[in-house]
Amino acid sequence: MMLSAILKQASFFRNASALFLVNVSLLFLCLACVSAHQVTIDSAEEELKGGKYSAAVTSFANLLQSNAKDERAQRGLLQAYLETGKYIEAENEAKKFLAKGESYSARLALAEVMATTGRYAVAITEFEKVSQAIEKSQPKGEKKEKNKAEQKKLDPDPNTQKLRADFRRAELLNLTGKEEAAHEVFNGLVKYYEDNDVDSAEELTMIAHALVYLEKYKDANDMFLEAISADEKYIEAHLGGGELYTSKYNYEDAASFFTDAAKINPNSARLHLGMASNKRISGGDEMNAQLAEALKINPNYVEAKVFAVTVDLEGERQASAATQIEEALKINPNSLDAHAVRAAMLWLQDKRSEFDNEFKTTLAINPRYGMLYEVLGHFATQTRRYRESVTFLREAIKLSPRLWSSHLALGNGLLRMGNFEEGRAELEESFKGDPFNIWAKNTLDLLDTMKEYKEAKSGDFIIKTDGKESDVIAPYAAELLAEAQSKLS
């Protein structure tokens, strides 16, 4: 009996000990799984940030097999698809995620696909849904500040996602001609910065972009630099800075931003388009190589296709331009820039009926899209039809009075026609609205210098030269101009 009891006790303790060891082993195994998952999601995000898109897609897909509701993995997978122009795959996956439960990341990506493919009204609604849902989840009163601190610990942070939803909605409102509503949202983003302790590179970058839309360029520059200081590996801040400097013709400093961005992700299509834009004035093989690389990474990159169309039209390669335009409009049937260059091509080809239809289609998307007339004015200037260019640019300003680039182009057009007084007024208006535009400043400086020049008339031409050189240069210039007019008219 005693022996039997002792044996039973021994058996119990052996079993208990074995069970304990099994449980401990399982515990360590579970902890190891959690640790492995964490390393894998981090490495997957590093792959995405570094432009290893195929590897990132595989990694995120594997993670989602283990946990279909892993929002970091959802966000990463969808972003990888968006970066490489796989918009159909991104839309399908986002809808699958949303069918399994609400996901801010999935809805943001779905809205992004719709925006990229020209479904602007639906995209605005989707961005608004994200913003409203996050707003409703916020507690009121004393708990609100505590909740903000708690949400900052989440990845992804709902506050940041709301800011992105608001920013992108404002961009689309602006794109479709609802500028007042857009600026109200942009100002709201700036107020968010003023009222909160914002230290996220992602949030700072979005606020910087909002400042660009509000034409507060110096503040925007400071904000991009603050974002880079917060996280020097956040590529969006570098790209935003480079794009801002390029738009202000400061190509050298812009290139510095792009160089830093290339160290983070050399396979960013947006980076290569930015670098192509940076080389736009000089053109040549380097610009073409960067543009080709952007389209290699993302074959459905509408902005890059429109850039290629513009270059083709300027080089009178109309067949290639027509192909690129149709491809761009197939991806985004409502791309304003694609419609604008298509209208310019039809105008150059003197296809009046098709041009009129294209014109109406473009302004139906955004009735205040003055850039349509500016693009037409650009190609009229390219083909030396200066009077038509001036007419187009006047219309551009009527639609978009704050389109400072159109004021600049109109000023230059008027100068070409000998209308110095009105031309100067337009240049001054352009420089007043955008004091960072060095083209406007340099031309105004030239006009100031020319006040002291001696004027000579020869046929249809007015020749202005330095008084000391006038007797030598004016007759030679008159002869050359007469010859050019005879051959080119």
Salt bridges, closest charged atoms under 4 A:
ASP42 OD1 - ARG72 NH2 2.91
GLU45 OE1 - ARG72 NH2 2.67
ASP70 OD2 - HIS37 NE2 3.08
GLU91 OE2 - LYS95 NZ 2.95
GLU91 OE1 - ARG119 NH2 2.82
GLU93 OE2 - LYS96 NZ 3.58
GLU102 OE1 - ARG107 NH2 3.03
GLU112 OE2 - ARG168 NH2 2.65
GLU126 OE1 - ARG107 NH1 2.64
GLU126 OE2 - LYS129 NZ 3.36
GLU135 OE1 - LYS162 NZ 3.89
GLU145 OE2 - LYS148 NZ 3.97
GLU150 OE2 - LYS153 NZ 3.59
ASP155 OD2 - ARG72 NE 3.35
ASP155 OD1 - ARG75 NH2 3.03
ASP166 OD2 - LYS162 NZ 2.79
ASP166 OD1 - ARG169 NH2 3.58
GLU171 OE1 - ARG168 NH1 2.55
GLU179 OE1 - ARG368 NH2 3.57
GLU180 OE2 - ARG368 NH2 3.06
ASP195 OD2 - LYS191 NZ 2.51
ASP199 OD1 - LYS152 NZ 3.42
GLU202 OE2 - ARG164 NE 3.18
GLU215 OE1 - ARG402 NH2 2.59
ASP222 OD2 - LYS218 NZ 3.44
GLU236 OE1 - ARG270 NH1 2.52
GLU243 OE2 - ARG270 NE 2.74
ASP260 OD1 - LYS263 NZ 3.65
GLU286 OE2 - LYS279 NZ 3.90
ASP312 OD1 - ARG317 NE 2.98
GLU314 OE1 - ARG280 NH2 2.60
GLU314 OE2 - HIS378 NE2 2.66
GLU326 OE2 - ARG342 NE 3.04
GLU327 OE1 - LYS305 NZ 2.81
ASP356 OD1 - ARG352 NE 3.57
GLU358 OE2 - HIS339 ND1 2.31
GLU358 OE1 - ARG342 NH1 2.49
GLU395 OE2 - LYS398 NZ 3.18
GLU422 OE2 - ARG394 NH1 2.71
GLU426 OE1 - HIS407 ND1 2.66
GLU428 OE2 - ARG424 NE 2.97
ASP434 OD2 - LYS248 NZ 2.80
ASP445 OD2 - LYS441 NZ 2.89
ASP448 OD1 - ARG424 NH2 2.67
ASP448 OD1 - LYS451 NZ 3.77
GLU455 OE1 - LYS464 NZ 3.47
ASP471 OD1 - LYS454 NZ 3.83
GLU483 OE2 - LYS487 NZ 3.03
